[in-house]
Amino acid sequence: MRCPFCNHDDSKVTDSRISIDTNAIRRRRECLKCSNRFTTFEMLDLTLQVKKRNGTYEDYNQDKLLKGLQAASFHSKISHDQVRAIVNQITAELLAKQIREITSQELGDIVMQHLKRIDVVAYIRFACVYKRFKHIDDLVEALKTIIPKDEINKLKNEDNEYGVEKNRS
């Protein structure tokens, strides 16, 4: 590593710390020529491609996943730190699998598994966008996976009180 002060090519590492939030390693270095100290960050390069529904590919992007989870958990009991922890945990899972490609459906399912354990409201919000619900029955099917059947029947009966049509168009 080149010293930013004297441009010397050699330095020694005095301290290394892993930063889980940014998937980076922070290193304190000391130049062997001028003895000045400086900090470097080594970022983890996650070369993972996400195959979209339309067949195109894009790079896996933690920030995009973070924004989606923040939108789903807005005004819920999930804190910003918990959202970041979920994103970091998902990224770690993907790294552990050592795969080069994942479909957006597989990634969405992973996210939904995490949200389902933490907050039902955030889970349903994410599911509405991810699954692209077009009718109330689609939402009811998603609710069946997390809510007891008698509660779902109550919800269906309440739909008629508000004039919600049951037929799909």
ABEGO torsion letter per residue (X at the ends): XBBAAAGBABBBBABBBBBAAAGBBBBBBBBAAAGBBBBBBBBBBBBBBBBBAAGBBBBBBAAAAAAAAAAAABGBABBAAAAAAAAAAAAAAAAAAGBABBBAAAAAAAAAAAAAAABAAAAAAAAAAAAGBABAAAAAAAAAAABBAAAAAAAAAAAAAAGBBABBX
